């Protein structure tokens, strides 16, 4: 599946757009795994663990494309419940 390009520059709207696209991608992954004989719950548990591993690896070794300017620090917090002054 190809992810669509963002349609908005607003950070919250971009997050919503990405969440929808990610949901569609996960539905395809679940359907494919189910067809292969994997259970939905076991797959979702494995995906969560894999996502944590990818996040840890990404945090440890940021590439140039991942380096955000300080003004984009808010983007890193979207969806994590943090509040800003």
VODOLUM-50702 format. One record per residue: x negated, z negated, y negated of N, C-alpha, C, O in turn; residue in three letters. Coordinates in pm, whole numbers, padded with zeros to 5 digits, always signed. Example, Ala and Ser with C-alpha at 12.3 -4.5 7.8 and 13.67 -1.06 7.14 Angstrom:
-01319-00780+00569-01230-00780+00450-01320-00780+00330-01424-00846+00332ALA/-01285-00708+00225-01367-00714+00106-01290-00787-00003-01341-00804-00114SER/
//
This chain:
-00084+00000+00118+00000+00000+00000-00088+00000-00124-00187-00073-00130UNK/-00053+00081-00219-00122+00081-00347-00046-00005-00447+00076+00004-00458UNK/-00120-00088-00517-00057-00171-00619-00032-00086-00743-00116-00005-00781UNK/+00083-00106-00807+00109-00033-00931+00023-00089-01044-00019-00205-01042UNK/-00003-00006-01142-00076-00051-01260+00014-00143-01342+00136-00128-01341UNK/-00046-00239-01413+00036-00327-01498+00106-00247-01608+00049-00153-01663UNK/+00227-00286-01639+00304-00219-01742+00302-00295-01874+00343-00241-01977UNK/+00256-00418-01872+00260-00503-01990+00122-00557-02022+00036-00566-01934UNK/+00101-00592-02147-00021-00660-02187+00001-00811-02194-00095-00888-02201UNK/+00128-00852-02193+00162-00995-02196+00121-01059-02064+00160-01012-01957UNK/+00042-01166-02073-00013-01227-01951+00094-01278-01856+00082-01261-01735UNK/+00198-01338-01909+00303-01390-01821+00380-01276-01755+00415-01285-01637UNK/+00406-01169-01828+00476-01054-01771+00390-00986-01666+00440-00945-01561UNK/+00259-00974-01694+00168-00915-01595+00170-00996-01465+00171-00940-01356UNK/+00169-01130-01478+00173-01215-01360+00301-01190-01280+00297-01183-01158UNK/+00414-01178-01350+00542-01152-01282+00538-01017-01210+00582-01006-01096UNK/+00484-00914-01279+00473-00782-01217+00387-00788-01091+00422-00730-00988UNK/+00274-00857-01101+00183-00867-00987+00245-00946-00872+00225-00913-00755UNK/+00321-01050-00907+00387-01130-00804+00487-01045-00725+00496-01058-00603UNK/+00560-00960-00793+00655-00871-00725+00580-00774-00634+00617-00756-00518UNK/+00475-00711-00687+00397-00616-00607+00334-00685-00486+00333-00629-00376UNK/+00281-00805-00507+00220-00880-00396+00326-00915-00291+00298-00912-00171UNK/+00445-00948-00336+00554-00978-00242+00587-00859-00153+00607-00874-00032UNK/+00593-00740-00213+00617-00619-00134+00505-00595-00034+00530-00559+00081UNK/+00381-00615-00080+00267-00595+00010+00272-00693+00127+00247-00655+00241UNK/+00305-00818+00098+00314-00918+00205+00426-00887+00303+00413-00910+00423UNK/+00537-00835+00252+00647-00796+00342+00599-00690+00440+00635-00693+00558UNK/+00518-00595+00391+00465-00492+00480+00369-00552+00582+00371-00513+00699UNK/+00286-00645+00540+00192-00711+00631+00268-00789+00737+00234-00782+00855UNK/+00370-00863+00696+00450-00941+00791+00517-00849+00892+00515-00877+01012UNK/+00576-00741+00846+00643-00648+00937+00544-00588+01037+00573-00577+01156UNK/+00426-00551+00988+00324-00494+01077+00277-00596+01180+00262-00564+01298UNK/+00254-00719+01135+00208-00825+01226+00315-00859+01329+00286-00879+01447UNK/+00441-00866+01284+00550-00894+01376+00560-00786+01483+00582-00815+01601UNK/+00543-00662+01442+00550-00550+01535+00438-00560+01640+00455-00519+01754UNK/+00323-00615+01597+00209-00630+01688+00220-00754+01776+00138-00775+01866UNK/+00321-00838+01750+00342-00955+01834+00306-01089+01771+00314-01192+01837UNK/+00266-01089+01645+00235-01214+01577+00361-01273+01517+00449-01200+01470UNK/+00371-01406+01519+00484-01474+01459+00468-01483+01307+00356-01490+01256UNK/+00581-01483+01238+00577-01488+01091+00509-01614+01042+00424-01607+00953UNK/+00544-01729+01095+00486-01855+01048+00335-01862+01075+00259-01907+00990UNK/+00294-01818+01193+00150-01823+01220+00074-01726+01130-00037-01755+01086UNK/+00135-01611+01103+00072-01515+01013+00062-01571+00872-00044-01562+00809UNK/+00170-01630+00822+00166-01685+00686+00063-01796+00674-00006-01806+00572UNK/+00050-01879+00776-00055-01982+00775-00194-01921+00769-00281-01969+00697UNK/-00214-01815+00847-00343-01747+00847-00370-01680+00712-00483-01681+00663UNK/-00266-01623+00652-00283-01560+00521-00319-01662+00413-00402-01635+00327UNK/-00257-01778+00418-00289-01883+00321-00435-01924+00336-00507-01935+00237UNK/-00478-01946+00459-00618-01983+00483-00714-01873+00437-00818-01900+00378UNK/-00677-01748+00466-00761-01635+00425-00767-01626+00272-00872-01599+00215UNK/-00654-01650+00207-00651-01646+00060-00740-01756+00001-00811-01732-00096UNK/-00736-01875+00060-00823-01983+00014-00970-01947+00032-01052-01974-00055UNK/-01002-01886+00144-01141-01845+00169-01186-01740+00068-01297-01747+00017UNK/-01099-01643+00041-01133-01541-00058-01149-01601-00197-01239-01563-00272UNK/-01061-01694-00232-01070-01759-00363-01199-01838-00375-01266-01834-00478UNK/-01236-01909-00268-01361-01985-00269-01480-01892-00283-01572-01919-00361UNK/-01481-01783-00209-01591-01688-00215-01597-01622-00353-01706-01601-00407UNK/-01483-01591-00408-01478-01528-00540-01528-01622-00648-01597-01580-00741UNK/-01493-01750-00636-01538-01849-00733-01689-01868-00727-01755-01890-00829UNK/-01743-01861-00607-01886-01884-00589-01970-01765-00633-02086-01782-00671UNK/-01914-01645-00628-01993-01525-00655-01912-01428-00739-01868-01324-00689UNK/-01892-01461-00866-01818-01373-00954-01900-01248-00984-02018-01256-01017UNK/-01836-01135-00974-01900-01010-01011-01874-00982-01158-01797-01053-01222UNK/-01938-00880-01213-01919-00848-01355-01774-00820-01392-01732-00853-01502UNK/-01698-00760-01303-01558-00731-01333-01474-00858-01339-01368-00858-01401UNK/-01521-00965-01277-01447-01090-01277-01482-01179-01395-01413-01279-01418UNK/-01585-01147-01469-01625-01229-01583-01527-01207-01697-01521-01099-01756UNK/-01450-01310-01729-01351-01300-01834-01405-01360-01963-01478-01459-01960UNK/-01371-01300-02076-01408-01364-02201-01339-01499-02213-01237-01523-02147UNK/-01392-01587-02295-01334-01721-02311-01188-01713-02349-01109-01796-02304UNK/-01150-01616-02433-01011-01603-02476-00916-01574-02360-00795-01594-02373UNK/-00969-01528-02248-00885-01499-02132-00876-01616-02036-00825-01601-01925UNK/-00927-01733-02075-00923-01849-01986-00779-01884-01948-00755-01932-01837UNK/-00685-01860-02037-00545-01890-02008-00498-01811-01888-00421-01862-01806UNK/-00543-01687-01875-00502-01602-01763-00533-01668-01630-00457-01656-01534UNK/-00645-01737-01623-00687-01803-01500-00592-01917-01462-00591-01959-01346UNK/-00514-01967-01557-00429-02082-01530-00285-02046-01499-00209-02131-01452UNK/-00246-01922-01524-00107-01882-01504-00067-01907-01359-00136-01867-01265UNK/+00045-01975-01344+00097-02001-01212+00039-02124-01145+00068-02151-01028UNK/-00045-02199-01217-00108-02316-01157-00056-02447-01218-00104-02555-01182UNK/+00040-02438-01309+00104-02557-01363+00027-02628-01472+00069-02736-01516UNK/-00084-02572-01517-00159-02637-01623-00087-02620-01755-00013-02524-01775UNK/-00108-02714-01845-00051-02705-01979-00162-02709-02080-00264-02776-02061UNK/-00142-02637-02187-00244-02627-02290-00192-02692-02418-00072-02695-02443UNK/-00286-02743-02499-00250-02802-02629-00216-02694-02728-00183-02724-02842UNK/
//
